[in-house]
Amino acid sequence: MDEASQIQPVDALGAIARANQVVVVGDERQLPPTTFFAKMTGSQSEDDDGEGAQVADIESILGLFTARGLPQRMLRWHYRSRHQSLIAVSNSQFYDNRLFIVPSPYTQEAGMGLRFHYVPDGVFDSGGTGTNPIEARAVAEAIIRHAKSNPQESLGVATFSVSQRRAIQDELEALRRLNPDTEDFFHAHPSEPFFVKNLENVQGDERDVIMISVGYAKNSQGYMAMRFGPLGSEGGERRLNVLISRAKRACEVYASITDEDIDLERGKGKGVFAFKLFLHYARTGRISLAQTTTREMDSIFEEQVANALIERGYQVHAQVGIAGFFIDLAVADPERAGRYLLGIECDGAEYHSSRSARDRDRLRPAVLEDHGWIIHRIWSADWFQRPREQLERTVAAIEAATRELAERAELGNQRGRGAAVQVVTVDRGNVTEIGLETTNGAATSDRAYAEASVQRPPGQFELHETPTGLLAGLVEQIVAAETPVHLDEVVSRIRDAWGLQRAGGRIQDAIEPGLVIAEARGVVARRGDFCFKPGAPIQLRDRSGVMSPGLRKPEMISSEEVAQGAIEVVRSNLGATEDEIATSVSRMLGFKATSAQLRQLISAAVAGAVANGSLRYQDGLLIDGANGQ
């Protein structure tokens, strides 16, 4: 009997009774047989008793033979995966690294192995269809690209839910109508035909290339619910094992979240942990995750440092690590669940137990930094003599780490989207080519973003107790200096004036009346999530030197500011294409690369400028709509 983990005992006992010898082959770490049809037909009797009930408690014939203690042998050679990355997580999490995996002579650059594709715009419709339509569209487009560029390799698509499977099928059907030249692919590979299945139905299938659509993501309000369908239930890790081990040559993972969005404090279960590890490995190539432990702190010194940081509003975890390699203290990122901003090394018991100075002072930090950590060292003698000074140095290190991680994420997103770009040459006709002006990477003094520096008003008021009139004055001051500015940045400046690390609901509720009064006075205008100073000119500003990490997020940039930058590019170059505008505006904003989210913002701003007549199209170029130059 093959795939014995899928065979119910009642279906196998008749064959066993007739056999002289039985060989049972299966994997107890894959899916058990489904009881859906048994429940539908009512064949599961409620009054079974005795031996029948005991047999029914065993999921499969494989489990029954295992429970009987019959001789077992593990087949350790893994034949399917032609690249080691395709089975690495399963081998580590489910098979105790006992599988023999044949090394591949090809690297991931050759198109083989596990690859992660981040869909930044994906939104999960948790209250309605239960789908991620943007991600479904991205997967459908990837299927068409595969059919055109790689039709000789068989393809299968696996989803985490039935709803997402249907969404992909709908998107694919529409694209197939627009691309009739791909129909031959969908009828090819008779032994391994193309499929789109949810994870409950994919066991036993294998294809050259498997595309996985996660589907689950933040909702339209930006909230990430830690619910991952069957992964969160008992045995969810077995479903994941089936899903991630179907590919022979390549596995393409499409997700609107990363492992950093999964909070293991809220999402429980082995399946959720294994899923987080899988996404982490797909994104970074590393197969270990830092975890909080139950180990106690090594010394009073560490406790004092942790308590001081907690009083400043930071979330601090002690003894973070796995398998004997622990970081004394780690500061959690409040914006991204599951990520640490900074690792803090103290010269405690772990430090003194090192066998040599080279191990503790050179090798250990080097290994941690190679794995992506940002490390800060606090010496106990310095802490006990100058605790306030050391605390301020540590806070500064946390803020610097926050900025560095934001820059890493920006550059990482670009590297992750660098695959398979089709270059299309467009004939502009008889148009004289004029190269776009190059912009200097450094912020010029007249274009550099100037962040407002506000002072806490005199008096002993806490922020939520401050008179509304004083808060209105602070709002006016910030908007005058930074117009246009996002509401979150206004809250951030006021929060910084009080020395607070985070802005909770009470603080935001206190600032809102001040904003309302500033609007009533006519000194602030609010449009959407942005505040403007009435009558003040709007200029695109360089954000390469800003201190606030939020200012470098595309969603914190006003479309009016971006549109003004696009108009400047068009006027100074006597016309430009949309791609040229996107590249130039992103450089003017201080970004070294143009992310998909930033490109979408610029495209929307350009569309708005065309709609209001500031720009217009002529011979495939965008030109100044005011005078046609």
N, C-alpha and C positions, 0 to 999 in steps of 0.2 A: 504494500500500500504506500503510494507516494502522496506527498502533501498531507500527511496523517494528522497534522494539527488542525486541518479543516474538516476531518471526518468525525461525525458523532459516533459514539460507541454503538448505538442501536443500529446504525447503518452498516457496521463492520462485523458484528458478531456472527451473522449468518455465514459470511465468507470464511471467517476464522474456524467455524465449526466444521467446515468441509475440507480444510487444508491440513496437509501433513507438516508443513513448515511455513512460518510466517516471518516476513521481513518488513518491518515498519520503518518508513523513512519520513522524517518531518522535522520541523523546527518549532520548539515550544516557545520561542521568543518571537514568533509571528502570530498572525491572527487566529483566534479560536473559531470554530464553526458558528455561523450566525444562527440565532434562534427565531429570526423574524417570521419565517414561513411556518415554523412549528406553532408560534403564537397565533398566527392568522388562521390556521386550520384547526386549532384547538387540540392538536395531538399531544400536547403536554398535559397529562392527566394530573388533577390535583389530589387524587386519592391513592397515588402510587405509594407503596410502602416497602419495607424490608430491603432486599437486595436491589430491587429496581431503583429505589430512591438513591441508594449509594452509588450505583453506576451512573445515574443521571447527574450526580454532583460532579462527575469528571467531565471536563469540557470536551475532550476529544479522545480518540482511540490511542493517540500518542501518549496523552496524559495517563490513560488507564494502564498501558504497558509500563510506563515509567513508575507509576505507583506500585505495580506488582514486583518491582525490583528485578526485571529481566536485564540481561547483559546489554550494555550500551557501548557505542563507539561513535566518537565525533568525527565527521568528515571535515577535515581542517583546510583542505585546499579550496580556495575561493576561485571559481572559474569565470564568473560573469564579468566582473568589473575589469576593464582593460586599463584603468588608471587607478592608482592607489587612493586618490582623494575621494573616489566614489563610495568606498566602503570603510573609510577611516573611522568615521563616527560610530557606525554600527559595530565595528571590531572593538573599539574602545569601550563603548557603553553597554553592549549586549553580549559580547563574546569573550570578554576578559583578555583581549589582544591575543587570542589563541589561533586565529585564522592565519593561514599562509597566503600572503598576497603577492602575486608576481609583479615586480616593479615594471612600470611602463617606460619604454624608451622615448616617450614623448612628454613634453611639458605642457602646461596649460596654454602656453602661447600657441601651441600647435592645434588648439581647438578641442583638446580632450580634458576630461576631469570635471570637477565641480566648480561652477561659476555663479556668482551672486549678482543679480540685477536689481538695483534699488529703484522703486517707482515713487518718487517723492510726492506726487500729487494725489496718490491713491487715498480714498476715503471710504470707510466701511459704513454701509447703510444699516446700522444696527437696529433701528426702529422700524424698518420697512422691508425691503427685499432681502436683506441679509447678504448682500453682495458688495463687491468692490468693482464697480463698472470701469473705472479708469485702468485698474490693473488688468481686468479682463480684456480690455481693448489692447493693452500692451502685449499680452500673451498671444492674442489672435494675430497681431501684426508680426510677432516673432515666428509664429507658425507659417505664415505666408512667406516670410524671408527664408525660412528653412526649406520650404517647398521649392523656392526659386533657386537658391544658391547651393543646397545640399540634398537634392532629392534622392541620392543613392542610399542615404541612411534612413532607417525606419525611425518613426517618431511616435511618442505617446505623451499625453498631457494628464497630469494628476492634480486634483484639487483637494482642499480640506473639507469641502462641503458640497452637497448636491446643488445648492443655489448658485455657487460660484461656477460649478461645472456647466450649468445651463446658461449662465451669463457669457461664458467663453464660447459655447456653441452658437449662441445667437450672434455674437460679434463676428465669429469666424464665418458663419453663413453669409453675412452681409459682405465680408471681404472677398469671399470666394466668387460672388457674383461680379465683383469689380475686377477680379484677377482670374479670368477663365483659363489662362495658360497654366495654372497650377493644378488643374483637375486630374491630370495624369498621375501626379504624386499621390493624391488621396485614394487612388485605386491601385497603386503599386504595392509591392511587398505583401503578396498574398499570405505568406506564412506569419508575418508580423504586421498586420494592417494598422493604420493610424487609429488612435482612440483618444477620447476625452473621458476620464473616469474620476470618480471621487475615491478617496483612499480606502473605503470599505470594500471596493470591488477590484482593486488593482493587484491583489496578491496573485502570484503565479505568472504575471506578465513580465516581459522584458523587451526592451527596445534599444536601438543604438543610442538614441538621444531621448531623455525624459525631461520635460518641462514641468516644473512644480509651481502652482499658483497658490500662495498662502491665503490671500484674500483678507484675512483679519488685519485691521489697522485702526487708527484713531477715527472717531466719528467726526461729523461736521463741526462739532463744538470743540474738537481737539482732545477729547477724552479717550484714553486707551483702556478699554475693559479687558481684564485678564481672563477672557473666556475664549478658548480655542477648540470648541466643539468636542469631538470624541477624544482629543488628546488629553483633556483634563480629567477624563473619567478613569476608572480602574482599568489597567491594562493599556492605557493610552500610549505608553512607550512602545508597545508591540506594534501598534498601528503605524507609528512613526518609522519603526525599523523596516516595515514592509515598504513604506512609501519611498524612503531614501535609498533603497538598494535595488531599484528596478533597472538602472541604466547600465549599458555595456561600455559606452564610449564617453558620453558627456551628460551631465545633469545641470540644467539651467534653472536656477531658483529665482522666481519673480516675487518680490515682497515690497509692501509699502511701509514696512517697519524693519528695524534691525534688532539684533539681540539686545542692544542697549535700551530698547523700549519695553522689554519684558521684565517685569518686577516679580522676582520669585517670592517676595513677601506676600504678594496678593495672588499670584498664580501658583497654586500648589500642585503637587503631583510629579511623579517621575517623568511623565510624558512632557509636561511643560518644561522641566529642566533639560531633558534631552533635546527638545525643540530649540531652546535658547542656545545650547551648546552647538547644535547643528548650524544655526544661523551665524553664530560667532565664527565657526570654522569656515563656512562658505565665504564670509566677508573678509576674514583676516588670515586664514590658513593656519590658525593656531587652535589646538584642540583642548585647551584647558581654560577653565573659568575661575576667577578669584571668587571665593565664597567666605561669608562670615562663618565663624566657628564658635564653639562654646568654650574655647580655651580662655583662661583668665589672663589679665594683663601681667606682664613680667615684673613690674615694679610700681611703687607709688609714683615715681617720676612719670611714667606713662599715664597713670590715672589723672595726675594733675594737668598734663597737657591736654588730654581728652576732655576733661571737665571745662578747661578754659575755652576750648574751641566750641564746645556745646553751648556755653554761655553766650558766645558771639553769634549763635544761631546756626552753626554748621551741624550736619549729621555725621557722626564719627563712628566707625566700626573698628573694633580691636581684633588683632590676630587674624588678619585676612589672608587666606591662601589655601593651598591644597598640598597634601602629601609631604609634610615636613618643612615646607618652605613658606614662611609666614611673614607678612609685613606687620609691624607693630601697630600702626594706626593708619586708617585710610579714610579720606574725606569724600563722602558720597556727593554726586552731582544732583542737585535738586531739580534740574531741568530734564535729565535723562536717567530714568530708573535703570539700575543695574550697572552704571558706569561710575568709576571713581575719578575724582579730579586730581588727587594728590596722594601719594604714599609717604608716610612719615616714619623715618627710621630713628629709633632711640637706642642709646648704648645701654640696653638692659641685658637680661640673661641670655637672650638669643645672640646678642653681639659678643658677649664674653665667652660664649661656648664655641665660637669659631676656632678652628685649629691654627689659623695663621692670619696675620694682618692683611695679607693679599686676598684671602677668601672674604674677609668681612668688609674691607674698605675698597677693593677694586672689583673682584669678580661678581660679588653679590649685586652691587648697584648696576654694573654693566649688564648683567643678565636681565634684571628687572626693567631697565630702560629699553633693552632690545625687545622686550615683550610689550612695550607700549606704556609702561608706567612713567610717571614724572615723580621723581624722588626728592624729598627734602629731609635734611639731617638736622637733628637737634641734639646737642651735647648736654648731658646732665649737669655738668659743672656750670655751663653758661645759663641753663635754665634756673638753677637754684640761686645764682648770683644776680641775674638780670631777667627775671621772668617776663616783665612787661615788654622789654625790648625783643626778647625771643618770640613772644606771642605776636607782636606786630610784624616781625620778619616772616613768621609762618603764615599770617593772614595775607601778606603781600605775595607770598609764594603761591597760595591758593588762587588769588586773583590772576596772577601771571599764568598759572596752569589752565585756568578757564579760558583765557584768550588763546593760548597755544592749542588747546584741544579744538576750539572753534575753527582755527585756521587749518588744523589737520583734517577736520571733517570736510571743510570746503574743498581742499585739494584731493581728499580721498574720493569724494563724489565724482570729481572729474576723471580720476583714474578708472573708477568703476564703470564709467560710461564710455570708455574709449574704444569699444569693440565695434567692428564691422560698420563703417560709415560709408555710404554710397555718395560719391562726388558727382554732382550733376553740373554740366557746363551750360549756361544760359546765354544765348546770343542776344545782345542788346541792340543789334542793328548798328546804324551809323552814329554811334555816340562816342565822343572823345573820352577816353579813360583818364580820370584824374584821381591819383592816389589819395587815400584818406590821410589826414594829418596824424602823426604819431603823438601819443600823449606820454608824458613823463610819468614813471611809476611812482615817484615821490609826490607827496601832496604839496601843491603850490600854495603860497600864503593866501592868495585871493580866493582859492577854491576849497581850502581845507575845512572840514567840518569842525565848527567851534561848539564844544559842549558847554552848557550853562553850568556855572558854579554858584549854587545858592547857599546862603547861610541860615542856620537855624535861628528863628526870631528870639529876641531876648525874653527871658522868663523861664520858668521851670515846667512848661507844658510838655506833656507827652504828645506825640504826633496826633493821636486820635482825640486829644483834648484841646488842641490848638484852635483858637477862634477862626471861624470860616473866612472872615475878612483877610486875616493874615495869610491863609492858604491861597486865597484868590490872588493875592499879590505875588506869591511865589510862582503860581501857575503863569501869571502874566509875564514875569521875568524870564521863565524858561522858554515860553513860546516865542517871546520877542527875540531871544538869542538863537533859537534853533528852528524857527518856522521853515517848512512844515515839520512837525514832530509827532510821533506816535504817542498815544495816551499812555502806553506802558512805560515809555521813556520819561514822560512827565512824572509818573509815580516813582520811577527809579531815582530821579534827581532829588525829589523831596525825601524819599526814604534815606538816601545817602547823607542828606543834611542832618538827619537824626542819628546817623551811624548804625542803621539797621541793615541786616543782611538780606531779609526777605520782606515782601509786602503781602501780608495776609488780607483776608476779606475786610477786617475791621479798618485797616489802613486805607484800602481802596475806597471804602464807604465814606471815610472821613474826607478824602481828597475830592470826591465827586461834587459835593456842594460848593467847594471853592471854585471848581471849574465852571459850575453853573453861574455863579456870581460874576466870574470873569467874562462869561459870554453875555450876561445881562448888561455889563458895563460897556460892551462893544469893543473890548480890547483883545478878545479871543473869539475865533470862529471855529466851529467844529464841523467836519465833514467826514462821516464814517468814523474810523478809528484814529483820525489825524486832526491835529490842532493847527490852525493858521493864525497869523497876525494879519488882520484886515488891512489891505492896501500895501502890504510889504511885497517886494518882488520875490519870485521864486527862482532859485538858482540850484543847479545840480552841484553836490558837494563831494569831495574826496574823503572817503572813510578809512583810508589806510592807516591813519594814526590815531583813531578814536580809542578811548579807554573802555567805554561801555560795550560789551560783546553783543548786546542786542542790536546795536546800530548796524552791524554787518549782516543781519538777517534780512533776506529780501522782503519778507512780509512787513518789516519795519520801515520800508522806504516808500514814500508817497508816489503814486502814479503821476501826479502833477509835476513832481521834481524830475522824474525819469523822462516825462514828455518834454520838459524844457531842455534836458540834455540832448534828446533826439533832435529837437529843432536846431540847437546849436551845431550839432554834427552836420545836419543837412545844409545849413546856411554857410558854414565855413568851407564845405567841400562841394558846393553847387550841386547837391544831390547825392544820394547814397541808397544802397539796397538795404533791406531789413537786416540781413546778416551783418553787413558792415556797421549798421547802427547798433546792433546788439553788442558786437565786439567793442566798439569805441565807447559806448555808454558804460559798459561794465568796467572798462579800464579807467574811465573818468571817475567812476564811483570808488575806485581803489581796489577792485577785485582783480586778482591775477588770472583767474579763469572764470568762464561764464557757465554757471550751473544751469540745469534745466529749469529750476524754479525762478532764477533770475532772468533767464531768457523769456520765460512766460510773462513775467512782470513787464519787461521791456516791450514785448509784442503787444500786450494789452494797452500799454501807454501809447504806443504808436497808433494802434487802432483808434483810441480815443482822440488823438490829435488829428487823425484823418477825418473822424466823424465831425469834429467841431471846426474843420476847415483850416487848422494851423499847418497841416501837411496835406499833400495830394500826390497821386500817382501820375507819372508821365513817362511813357516808354519803358516801363518796368522799374523806374527809379522813383524814390520819394523825393519831392522837392518842396520848397517853401510855399505854403498855400497862400501867403499874404501877397506876394508880388510875383510868384512864378519863377523866381531866380533859382 
